[in-house]
């Protein structure tokens, strides 16, 4: 496809020079994109995003212990990231591209993604709980207004009225001016 794009260029030499420049640029971009330092920077950005999500999720009181567990796991990932950064600073040249460092970066990235997913799931569960609770409260108000009282409700109201009503002895003890 690249050859087809540069085919209008006159002269074979110029054509191959352009092809070499394009391929060199794409290779340099790919090497930079997948370099350990670039991937580590993306991992650090993901950790910052996970911290922000955890901060927003602090009001999810139902799953507070699980959130604290996720925060602890994120701290361990930060420690691992710091160790990787130290290894990259100590390594030179091609040693930075070692398979061990790349695997550790991948492992930390997967852990952060898992933490993000778990925290977002907890937040969504809390949101659903609040919506269901609100809907139930509104349904109870609507039912209380529109539905006729059931026998159970009527009996309870009668017992409450009877408990609040004065006894016959209390009524007879009242002065006649208050009756």
C-alpha positions as CSV (number, residue, x, y, z in Angstrom):
1,X,0.0,0.0,0.0
2,X,2.9,2.3,0.8
3,X,4.4,1.6,-2.6
4,X,1.1,2.4,-4.3
5,X,1.0,5.8,-2.4
6,X,4.4,6.8,-3.5
7,X,4.2,5.5,-7.0
8,X,3.3,8.9,-8.5
9,X,6.8,10.1,-7.3
10,X,9.1,10.2,-10.2
11,X,12.4,8.4,-10.0
12,X,13.2,5.1,-8.2
13,X,15.8,6.6,-6.0
14,X,13.4,9.3,-4.5
15,X,10.7,6.7,-4.2
16,X,12.8,4.4,-2.0
17,X,14.2,7.3,0.0
18,X,10.6,8.3,0.9
19,X,9.8,4.6,1.7
20,X,12.8,4.4,4.0
21,X,11.9,7.6,5.8
22,X,8.3,6.4,6.3
23,X,9.3,3.0,7.6
24,X,12.0,4.5,9.9
25,X,9.4,6.9,11.3
26,X,6.9,4.2,11.9
27,X,9.5,2.0,13.5
28,X,10.8,4.8,15.8
29,X,7.2,5.5,16.8
30,X,6.5,1.9,17.6
31,X,9.7,1.5,19.6
32,X,8.9,4.7,21.6
33,X,5.3,3.6,22.1
34,X,6.3,0.2,23.5
35,X,9.4,1.3,25.3
36,X,9.5,0.4,29.1
37,X,9.7,4.1,30.1
38,X,6.6,5.0,28.0
39,X,4.7,2.0,29.3
40,X,5.7,2.9,32.9
41,X,4.4,6.4,32.3
42,X,1.1,5.0,31.1
43,X,1.0,2.8,34.2
44,X,1.6,5.8,36.5
45,X,-1.3,7.6,34.8
46,X,-3.5,4.6,35.3
47,X,-2.6,4.5,39.0
48,X,-3.5,8.2,39.3
49,X,-6.8,7.5,37.7
50,X,-7.4,4.6,40.0
51,X,-6.7,6.9,43.0
52,X,-9.2,9.4,41.7
53,X,-11.8,6.6,41.3
54,X,-11.2,5.4,44.8
55,X,-11.5,8.9,46.2
56,X,-14.9,9.2,44.5
57,X,-16.0,5.8,45.8
58,X,-15.4,6.7,49.5
59,X,-19.1,7.4,50.1
60,X,-20.0,3.8,49.2
61,X,-20.6,2.8,52.8
62,X,-22.0,-0.7,52.1
63,X,-18.7,-2.0,50.6
64,X,-16.2,0.1,52.6
65,X,-14.0,-2.8,53.6
66,X,-13.7,-4.0,50.1
67,X,-12.8,-0.5,49.0
68,X,-10.1,-0.4,51.7
69,X,-8.7,-3.7,50.4
70,X,-8.6,-2.2,46.9
71,X,-6.7,0.9,48.2
72,X,-4.2,-1.4,50.0
73,X,-3.7,-3.4,46.7
74,X,-3.2,-0.1,44.9
75,X,-0.5,0.9,47.4
76,X,1.3,-2.4,46.7
77,X,1.1,-1.8,42.9
78,X,2.6,1.7,43.5
79,X,5.5,0.1,45.4
80,X,6.0,-2.4,42.6
81,X,6.0,0.5,40.1
82,X,8.6,2.3,42.1
83,X,10.8,-0.8,42.1
84,X,10.4,-1.0,38.4
85,X,11.4,2.6,38.0
86,X,14.5,2.0,40.1
87,X,15.4,-1.0,37.9
88,X,15.0,1.1,34.8
89,X,17.2,3.8,36.2
90,X,19.9,1.2,37.1
91,X,19.7,-0.6,33.7
92,X,21.4,0.6,30.6
93,X,20.6,0.3,26.9
94,X,19.0,-3.0,25.9
95,X,18.8,-4.2,29.5
96,X,15.9,-1.8,29.9
97,X,14.0,-4.0,27.4
98,X,14.5,-7.1,29.5
99,X,11.6,-9.5,29.5
100,X,11.4,-9.5,33.3
101,X,10.8,-5.7,33.5
102,X,8.2,-5.8,30.7
103,X,6.4,-8.7,32.5
104,X,6.3,-6.7,35.7
105,X,4.9,-3.7,34.0
106,X,2.2,-5.8,32.4
107,X,1.4,-7.5,35.7
108,X,1.1,-4.1,37.5
109,X,-1.1,-2.8,34.6
110,X,-3.4,-5.7,34.9
111,X,-3.7,-5.3,38.6
112,X,-4.6,-1.6,38.2
113,X,-7.2,-2.4,35.6
114,X,-8.7,-5.0,37.9
115,X,-8.8,-2.5,40.8
116,X,-10.5,0.0,38.5
117,X,-13.1,-2.5,37.4
118,X,-13.8,-3.7,41.0
119,X,-14.2,-0.1,42.3
120,X,-16.4,0.9,39.4
121,X,-18.5,-2.2,40.0
122,X,-18.8,-1.3,43.7
123,X,-19.8,2.3,42.8
124,X,-22.4,1.0,40.3
125,X,-23.8,-1.4,42.9
126,X,-24.1,1.5,45.4
127,X,-25.9,3.6,42.7
128,X,-28.3,0.8,42.0
129,X,-29.0,0.3,45.7
130,X,-29.8,4.0,46.1
131,X,-32.1,4.0,43.1
132,X,-33.9,0.9,44.4
133,X,-34.3,2.5,47.8
134,X,-35.6,5.7,46.4
135,X,-38.0,3.9,44.1
136,X,-39.3,1.8,47.1
137,X,-39.8,4.9,49.2
138,X,-41.8,6.6,46.4
139,X,-43.8,3.4,45.8
140,X,-44.7,3.3,49.5
141,X,-45.9,6.9,49.5
142,X,-48.0,6.3,46.3
143,X,-49.5,3.1,47.8
144,X,-50.3,4.8,51.1
145,X,-52.1,7.6,49.2
146,X,-53.9,5.6,46.5
147,X,-54.6,2.1,47.9
148,X,-57.4,1.5,50.4
149,X,-56.2,0.4,53.8
150,X,-56.0,-3.4,54.3
151,X,-57.6,-5.1,57.2
152,X,-54.1,-5.4,58.9
153,X,-53.6,-1.6,58.7
154,X,-57.2,-1.0,59.9
155,X,-56.7,-3.2,62.9
156,X,-53.4,-1.6,63.8
157,X,-55.0,1.9,63.5
158,X,-57.9,0.8,65.8
159,X,-55.4,-0.6,68.4
160,X,-53.5,2.7,68.3
161,X,-56.7,4.8,68.7
162,X,-57.8,2.5,71.6
163,X,-54.4,2.9,73.3
164,X,-54.6,6.7,73.0
165,X,-58.2,6.9,74.1
166,X,-58.8,7.8,77.7
167,X,-60.1,5.1,80.0
168,X,-63.6,5.3,81.4
169,X,-62.2,6.0,84.9
170,X,-60.2,8.9,83.6
171,X,-63.3,10.3,81.9
172,X,-65.4,10.1,85.1
173,X,-62.6,11.8,87.1
174,X,-62.7,14.8,84.8
175,X,-64.5,18.0,86.1
176,X,-67.7,18.7,84.3
177,X,-66.4,21.9,82.8
178,X,-63.9,19.9,80.7
179,X,-66.4,17.4,79.3
